[in-house]
Amino acid sequence: MNPPNSQKTAPEGQPLVEHLIELRSRLLKSISVVLIIFLPLFYFANDIYSFVSRPLRAYMPEGTSMIATEVASPFLTPFKLTLVLAVFLAIPYILHQVWSFIAPGLYTNEKRLALPLLISSVLLFYTGISFAYFVVFPIIFGFFSSVTPDGVAIMTDINRYLDFVLKLFFAFGLAFEIPIATVLLVWTGASNVDSLRAKRPYVVVGCFVVGMLLTPPDVISQLLLALPMWLLFEAGIIFSTFIRPPEED
């Protein structure tokens, strides 16, 4: 229960139509920002794809290259990557719009924790993507290239490669949100630190199951996702010890 001195900062009873109009306005603003970011980036679409594909190309044998097996792939694949990058870069603004939409309905004590959680979630998402690119990709592609049978040339299709890395980007970006989810469970009273610690064995098994489902079918990438998820869960428990559940407010 919220304390008596915690009051909302906006009047209650706003009509549903006004909420829908405001929601539409914020969605349009978010889409506009994505397009504004996308348009100048598209000029560098090929350079962006070269940067993203560098971890694989670094391990490709000399004399080989990536290929495009579809007629439109040389255009559509960098286009798709640039659009996804624009969405990634617009995430802080999109979350700001989400925050502006829900903030009037929050109490003052809720805002004090919600805003840091939003900022932390953005930073953790970007950290997960960076971890995948700089740590996971070199290990995975180095392993794949080392086990390639003799007489087989590595010539990866550019669209298949993009689908592969985007899947890992999303997987690691979301996996790094585990501390936020853990803190939210404690903050909302859905669980507590002792209960989370007691469920640790199940969480560890769940991390490996999720790693198996979200990553390609190889043990290396599964381990590289499951182990950070476990460590991030432990970090979430540590941070949760500083959060007072609602009944203690």
VMD Tcl script that draws the C-alpha trace (Angstrom):
set ca {
  {0.00 0.00 0.00}
  {1.34 3.43 -0.85}
  {1.93 5.83 2.03}
  {-0.59 8.67 2.57}
  {1.97 11.37 1.76}
  {2.75 9.84 -1.66}
  {0.50 11.60 -4.10}
  {0.22 11.47 -7.84}
  {1.49 14.44 -9.76}
  {-1.35 14.56 -12.31}
  {-5.15 14.67 -11.94}
  {-6.98 11.37 -12.05}
  {-9.99 10.52 -14.15}
  {-8.58 11.47 -17.55}
  {-11.03 10.24 -20.21}
  {-10.11 7.13 -22.17}
  {-10.22 9.01 -25.47}
  {-7.61 11.49 -24.24}
  {-5.38 8.61 -23.18}
  {-5.67 7.06 -26.62}
  {-4.93 10.36 -28.33}
  {-1.85 10.85 -26.16}
  {-0.73 7.28 -26.83}
  {-1.08 7.78 -30.59}
  {0.88 11.02 -30.36}
  {3.75 9.37 -28.52}
  {3.79 6.42 -30.94}
  {4.00 8.81 -33.88}
  {6.81 10.72 -32.20}
  {8.74 7.49 -31.61}
  {8.29 6.35 -35.22}
  {9.34 9.80 -36.46}
  {12.54 9.67 -34.43}
  {13.35 6.21 -35.78}
  {12.92 7.52 -39.33}
  {14.99 10.63 -38.59}
  {17.83 8.44 -37.35}
  {17.42 5.94 -40.17}
  {17.58 8.35 -43.12}
  {21.14 9.65 -42.58}
  {22.36 6.22 -41.43}
  {21.17 4.57 -44.62}
  {23.84 6.45 -46.57}
  {26.38 4.41 -44.57}
  {24.39 1.15 -44.73}
  {27.14 -0.82 -46.47}
  {29.78 0.46 -44.05}
  {27.56 -0.49 -41.11}
  {27.13 -3.98 -42.49}
  {30.89 -4.29 -43.00}
  {31.40 -3.37 -39.36}
  {28.81 -5.89 -38.13}
  {30.25 -8.66 -40.31}
  {33.86 -8.00 -39.29}
  {33.91 -10.67 -36.53}
  {33.08 -13.35 -39.12}
  {35.27 -12.02 -41.92}
  {38.24 -11.95 -39.57}
  {38.15 -15.76 -39.41}
  {37.30 -16.49 -43.03}
  {40.11 -18.14 -45.00}
  {42.06 -15.92 -47.36}
  {40.50 -15.77 -50.79}
  {36.94 -16.36 -49.57}
  {34.17 -13.84 -49.04}
  {30.56 -13.55 -47.99}
  {27.96 -14.09 -50.71}
  {24.46 -12.94 -51.63}
  {22.24 -15.78 -52.83}
  {19.21 -13.62 -53.57}
  {18.89 -10.88 -56.18}
  {17.81 -8.13 -53.77}
  {19.99 -9.17 -50.81}
  {22.81 -6.66 -51.51}
  {20.26 -3.87 -51.01}
  {17.70 -5.30 -48.58}
  {20.16 -6.77 -46.07}
  {22.01 -3.50 -45.28}
  {18.61 -1.77 -45.35}
  {17.23 -4.11 -42.69}
  {20.34 -3.78 -40.56}
  {20.23 0.01 -40.70}
  {16.55 0.06 -39.75}
  {17.19 -2.20 -36.77}
  {20.14 -0.02 -35.74}
  {17.90 3.06 -35.92}
  {15.44 1.37 -33.57}
  {18.27 0.43 -31.20}
  {19.58 3.99 -31.16}
  {16.08 5.39 -30.62}
  {15.40 3.21 -27.59}
  {16.24 5.97 -25.06}
  {13.76 8.32 -26.73}
  {11.13 5.59 -27.06}
  {11.46 4.75 -23.37}
  {11.27 8.46 -22.59}
  {7.92 8.55 -24.39}
  {6.78 5.49 -22.44}
  {7.90 7.16 -19.22}
  {6.08 10.41 -20.09}
  {2.90 8.43 -20.76}
  {2.88 6.44 -17.51}
  {4.54 8.95 -15.17}
  {1.37 10.94 -14.36}
  {-0.14 7.73 -12.96}
  {2.75 7.01 -10.63}
  {3.21 8.06 -7.06}
  {6.21 10.13 -6.05}
  {7.96 7.24 -4.31}
  {7.38 5.06 -7.38}
  {8.96 7.64 -9.67}
  {12.10 7.75 -7.55}
  {12.81 4.11 -8.42}
  {11.16 3.81 -11.83}
  {13.32 6.42 -13.54}
  {16.67 4.87 -12.48}
  {15.34 1.47 -13.57}
  {14.48 2.81 -17.03}
  {17.93 4.34 -17.43}
  {19.62 1.18 -16.17}
  {17.58 -1.00 -18.53}
  {18.80 1.01 -21.54}
  {22.43 0.80 -20.42}
  {22.14 -2.93 -19.74}
  {20.55 -3.56 -23.14}
  {23.41 -1.77 -24.89}
  {25.91 -3.61 -22.69}
  {24.40 -6.94 -23.72}
  {24.71 -6.07 -27.40}
  {28.32 -4.91 -26.93}
  {29.14 -8.10 -25.04}
  {27.74 -10.17 -27.90}
  {29.72 -8.29 -30.54}
  {33.09 -7.91 -28.83}
  {33.22 -11.11 -26.74}
  {30.78 -13.72 -28.03}
  {31.12 -13.31 -31.79}
  {34.92 -13.74 -31.95}
  {34.69 -16.89 -29.81}
  {31.82 -18.39 -31.81}
  {33.22 -17.64 -35.25}
  {36.70 -18.68 -34.24}
  {35.31 -22.01 -33.07}
  {33.22 -22.53 -36.20}
  {36.16 -21.79 -38.49}
  {38.42 -24.15 -36.55}
  {36.07 -27.12 -36.93}
  {35.28 -26.60 -40.63}
  {35.96 -29.88 -42.51}
  {38.73 -29.97 -45.07}
  {37.59 -29.07 -48.54}
  {34.72 -26.88 -47.28}
  {34.98 -23.16 -48.00}
  {33.29 -20.72 -45.60}
  {31.12 -18.49 -47.80}
  {28.26 -17.27 -45.62}
  {25.18 -15.64 -47.13}
  {24.90 -12.02 -46.00}
  {21.20 -12.29 -45.14}
  {21.62 -15.49 -43.14}
  {24.50 -13.92 -41.25}
  {22.40 -10.86 -40.40}
  {19.56 -13.02 -39.10}
  {22.08 -14.93 -36.98}
  {23.67 -11.86 -35.37}
  {20.38 -10.02 -34.84}
  {19.02 -13.03 -32.99}
  {22.07 -13.00 -30.73}
  {21.87 -9.22 -30.27}
  {18.28 -9.47 -29.07}
  {19.04 -12.51 -26.91}
  {21.95 -10.89 -25.11}
  {20.27 -7.50 -24.91}
  {17.23 -9.02 -23.20}
  {19.31 -11.37 -21.05}
  {21.17 -8.42 -19.58}
  {17.83 -7.07 -18.29}
  {17.70 -9.81 -15.65}
  {18.88 -7.52 -12.79}
  {16.05 -5.10 -13.64}
  {13.50 -7.92 -13.61}
  {14.84 -9.18 -10.29}
  {14.65 -5.75 -8.68}
  {11.10 -5.28 -9.99}
  {10.01 -8.59 -8.47}
  {11.20 -7.45 -5.05}
  {9.99 -3.87 -5.43}
  {6.45 -4.89 -6.38}
  {6.29 -7.48 -3.61}
  {5.88 -10.37 -6.05}
  {8.88 -12.03 -4.41}
  {11.61 -11.35 -1.89}
  {15.35 -11.81 -1.68}
  {15.18 -14.97 0.44}
  {12.70 -16.57 -1.93}
  {14.86 -15.72 -4.94}
  {17.90 -17.22 -3.25}
  {15.95 -20.40 -2.51}
  {15.00 -20.67 -6.19}
  {18.62 -20.33 -7.36}
  {18.95 -23.98 -8.57}
  {15.84 -23.63 -10.72}
  {17.04 -20.30 -12.09}
  {20.39 -21.81 -13.08}
  {18.63 -24.60 -14.97}
  {16.30 -22.03 -16.54}
  {19.27 -19.95 -17.73}
  {20.67 -22.92 -19.62}
  {17.25 -23.75 -21.08}
  {16.81 -20.16 -22.26}
  {20.35 -20.18 -23.64}
  {19.48 -23.30 -25.59}
  {16.28 -21.76 -27.00}
  {17.56 -18.28 -27.85}
  {20.93 -19.13 -29.37}
  {21.99 -21.19 -32.37}
  {22.35 -24.94 -31.78}
  {25.92 -24.95 -30.53}
  {27.21 -25.38 -27.00}
  {29.57 -22.41 -27.11}
  {26.95 -19.71 -27.71}
  {24.55 -21.39 -25.25}
  {27.16 -21.27 -22.49}
  {28.12 -17.69 -23.34}
  {24.49 -16.65 -22.83}
  {23.56 -18.89 -19.88}
  {26.56 -18.02 -17.69}
  {26.13 -14.21 -17.91}
  {22.41 -14.67 -17.21}
  {23.24 -16.55 -14.04}
  {25.75 -13.92 -12.93}
  {23.28 -11.13 -13.71}
  {20.65 -12.89 -11.62}
  {23.10 -12.93 -8.72}
  {23.77 -9.21 -9.29}
  {20.03 -8.59 -9.26}
  {19.75 -10.31 -5.88}
  {22.53 -8.12 -4.49}
  {20.84 -4.92 -5.71}
  {17.47 -6.15 -4.45}
  {18.78 -6.24 -0.88}
  {18.72 -2.43 -0.98}
  {15.06 -2.31 -2.07}
  {12.33 -2.13 0.52}
  {9.17 -4.06 -0.43}
  {5.91 -2.09 -0.49}
  {4.70 -3.24 2.93}
  {7.78 -1.71 4.52}
  {7.19 1.77 3.05}
}
mol new
graphics top color blue
foreach p $ca { graphics top sphere $p radius 0.5 }
foreach p [lrange $ca 0 end-1] q [lrange $ca 1 end] { graphics top cylinder $p $q radius 0.2 }
display resetview
